[in-house]
């Protein structure tokens, strides 16, 4: 990771004060997560936005904003304190504009908006908020009135009938209230720990399930003492003896019954 050229613009952003050290650490963790999941994403056909190896500081900051690795409240408060002609403010504003353009490009690629809607949205991009996802972009269009509720319902019907899985997810999520705390409430470093634990569990699970289950011991068998049988057997032997004859010695054994869960009679 030390030889990764993407660290150079990250270091520059930290030195300029546009990114904090914690956000820098989160960016490193995010890059590690993307690296771990790359093979799986490629096999599943999942397109995950990655930071290009030749990205400059503006593109790197735009990626950080799009991935919500930068605290938005801190970012916009910082913009207000920087002079208009400050190069840092210009860099941050350009990165914000680039980040806010990407969700509309995804909406257009997924056939959720037409070219006119896309160009109209790009002409009036906000400069005081971050549009971090296509869902947020579609919600903003609904809030601004550029997409009416009737148009949204028609879009929802059309997408369910012939849209891609990603398009259906975007449209369905846009019609739901925005959660106060989404999955981004976890920092990427936390996600990194989760990924490592899941990988460990995936590797260890086959060994756990292959272990032979311990043999089940049969329930204890209770022995029922039958003294009445002994008495009856002894009486039968006594009556079978002939008068005056030498008594025959009998060895009387009574087999005791074995019962399970039956109370003594």
Number of C-alpha atoms within 10 A of each C-alpha: 9 7 7 8 13 20 18 16 18 23 15 14 22 15 12 12 12 20 21 17 13 14 20 19 15 21 24 17 19 21 18 16 18 17 12 15 14 16 12 12 13 11 9 9 9 11 9 11 10 13 17 12 11 12 17 16 19 20 20 23 27 25 25 24 23 23 18 20 21 22 13 14 10 12 18 16 11 14 18 11 9 13 11 11 8 10 12 17 18 16 17 22 18 17 22 28 18 19 23 27 22 20 21 24 17 18 23 18 13 18 15 23 17 12 12 10 17 18 13 11 19 16 10 8 16 13 13 14 13 21 26 19 21 24 23 19 23 25 22 16 16 17 12 11 10 14 17 13 13 9 12 18 13 11 19 20 14 13 22 15 10 10 18 13 11 12 22 21 14 23 24 13 16 20 16 10 8 12 7 6 8 8 8 11 10 10 18 23 18 12 17 19 13 12 15 13 12 12 12 11 12 11 11 11 10 10 9 10 9 8 8 7 7 6 6 6 6 6 8 8 10 14 13 15 14 14 10 8 14 15 11 10 13 14 11 10 13 12 9 10 12 10 8 6 7 8 11 11 7 9 7 10 10 12 10 13 10 12 12 11 10 10 8 10 6
